[in-house]
């Protein structure tokens, strides 16, 4: 038996979440960016070092997104990206990086522009590459 009081308490909690636009937007982004099939993700082994990534980008080479992986942002908030079901809040002023991650299958330093010198962007990109979500284009 489900007591009426428990049902009402859970229903109230769900209704509050449904009416919370920020929570709803986050949930939608996470759900819509979750792959419905297994991805071929291979973490970097050995992990990239920051100077290796910087040199790779300086050489004009491309990083490619894992095939089939979804990277999304809400049209009105490119400062929060949803990658493979995870939420990433980008550093302030780095909204363009979210568009690069989500709108391109591959990218180079040209698409990053001045963000290629931003330590926070490079740290996040290094983490994404080491997770195997982006990899060097062959």
Secondary structure as the mmCIF struct_conf table of DSSP 4:
data_model
#
loop_
_struct_conf.conf_type_id
_struct_conf.id
_struct_conf.beg_label_comp_id
_struct_conf.beg_label_asym_id
_struct_conf.beg_label_seq_id
_struct_conf.end_label_comp_id
_struct_conf.end_label_asym_id
_struct_conf.end_label_seq_id
HELX_RH_AL_P HELX_RH_AL_P1 UNK A 4 UNK A 18
TURN_TY1_P TURN_TY1_P1 UNK A 19 UNK A 19
HELX_RH_AL_P HELX_RH_AL_P2 UNK A 21 UNK A 33
BEND BEND1 UNK A 34 UNK A 34
BEND BEND2 UNK A 36 UNK A 37
BEND BEND3 UNK A 45 UNK A 46
HELX_LH_PP_P HELX_LH_PP_P1 UNK A 47 UNK A 49
HELX_RH_AL_P HELX_RH_AL_P3 UNK A 50 UNK A 58
TURN_TY1_P TURN_TY1_P2 UNK A 59 UNK A 60
STRN STRN1 UNK A 63 UNK A 65
HELX_LH_PP_P HELX_LH_PP_P2 UNK A 66 UNK A 66
TURN_TY1_P TURN_TY1_P3 UNK A 67 UNK A 68
STRN STRN2 UNK A 71 UNK A 74
TURN_TY1_P TURN_TY1_P4 UNK A 75 UNK A 76
STRN STRN3 UNK A 77 UNK A 83
TURN_TY1_P TURN_TY1_P5 UNK A 84 UNK A 85
STRN STRN4 UNK A 86 UNK A 89
HELX_LH_PP_P HELX_LH_PP_P3 UNK A 90 UNK A 91
TURN_TY1_P TURN_TY1_P6 UNK A 92 UNK A 93
HELX_RH_AL_P HELX_RH_AL_P4 UNK A 95 UNK A 103
BEND BEND4 UNK A 105 UNK A 105
STRN STRN5 UNK A 106 UNK A 107
HELX_RH_AL_P HELX_RH_AL_P5 UNK A 109 UNK A 112
HELX_RH_3T_P HELX_RH_3T_P1 UNK A 113 UNK A 117
HELX_RH_AL_P HELX_RH_AL_P6 UNK A 119 UNK A 131
TURN_TY1_P TURN_TY1_P7 UNK A 132 UNK A 132
BEND BEND5 UNK A 133 UNK A 133
STRN STRN6 UNK A 134 UNK A 136
#
